Amino acid sequence: MLRQATFLPTFAGWQKAARAALLAETPPDSILWQEIGENQPLLDLAEEPEPAQPARSTVKVPKKFVEVATRVACHADPQRWALLYRVLWRITHGEHQLMEIAVDADIHALAQMDKAIRHDVHKMRAFVRFRTIEHEGETWYVAWFEPAHHIVELNAPFFADRFAQMNWSILTPDRCVHWDGKDLTFTEGVPKSEAPLEDAVEPLWQKYYAHIFNPARVKVHAMTKEMPKRYWKNLPEAQLIPELLRKAPTRVNSMMAKSRASAAVDFHPAPVPESDDWAVVKKAACGCTACPLYKTGTQTVFGEGSWKSELVFIGEQPGDSEDLAGKPFVGPAGQLLDRALADAGIDRQLAYVTNAVKHFKWVPSGKRRLHKTPSPREVAACRPWLEAEMRIVKPKVVVCLGSTAAQAVLGPEVRVLRDRGTFRPSAFCEQTFVTVHPSSLLRAPDEAAREEAYRLFIADLKKVAHKMSAV
Ligand code: SF4
């Protein structure tokens, strides 16, 4: 026999009705869920009387079910109540782990509804725009929003927290919420005509939006996916979007022209002499102004070591100590490299060490100069010096320390963590090896991580030592 369960269409209302049905051992296919207040045609159903002695007195369900059910109760699909009860019934009738079975048809349906609610909640938080009105001598902020689901009550605490200092109302066709600085209250939904259309702040906001709109970054598909057109009509900035999009190509061209003009000022070809004399090339590098980094670094830090060496180590750029000393790898990372080379059986005195970029790039932080990774353009500008060094040294093995060096030598596809520990040919020599930069060991979060990183670094360097004995 079918039993009609009437209830307020909220999670709490359904929960009360579901608990009663469960205690009465009413199976899911014997219940017709009837929301109170809805004008649905009444079916000719007999109502089953409540049993005098309930078969059970308590209902225990996983916390996850309650969390999901709280959200799914806000879904617009009228079938959600029956689905929720079916899952509840199954959980309480032997399928305790049901919520963990993602491939189950009921759980899948529940997850889809839950996802839709989360999406709607996110959109409401992103696209509510308040307009000001004067109400009983006070400024009141009012927004109009059209959610896809019944999420106003679910989302209200977020807005109360975010806009705690304001008096505000969010009006929707389904439900309205109001905050007076102390309490949240809810009223019936209203038509859009009750929402204010424009206020004095709106032109300012539009001006700001037009200013921050970046035509070079605009991706119309991604933009309309994130900001579906159904929300546009309630967003003041949306009125600007078609015009901003229409002008985007012109603005991009103008930005690129400005960028090219500035590049022409800041970058020049590096003045590398033809000579194969290392001292001559180094002297020329010391006067290099090919990229803006000559302004930030104290001096050019050229490579050092035996220029007849068969082994070359290439790092990223000089650090603070190297910049002041004018020598590569003399700071904390260089000292760590020395120790690691000794542990791996490599004599640094027999190697040539240099960097992909010869000037120190940094940003101020109080009294300190913090390392800043050089840009690909700066690396490219400095590459002729690296090529000259390699032309003179003619190494049999090149070791790239870290990502900047590896990409300068082997190309942008190289990934240090993926490609470390292997030899491959490059423009500089047949045996080019990739490993981490020793400074990465210094940044390890704790002693154990540092020890493990050092162990892996030594293992890489031992491969280099082994290769050197074979070439
Ligand atoms: S970083 Fe390289 S290219 Fe740039 S100024 Fe210094 S030496 Fe020249």
Residues whose N, C-alpha, C, O or C-beta is under 5 A from the ligand:
A	BS01	SF4	A285 C288 T289 A290 C291 L293 Y294 V357 K358 H359 E378 A381 C382
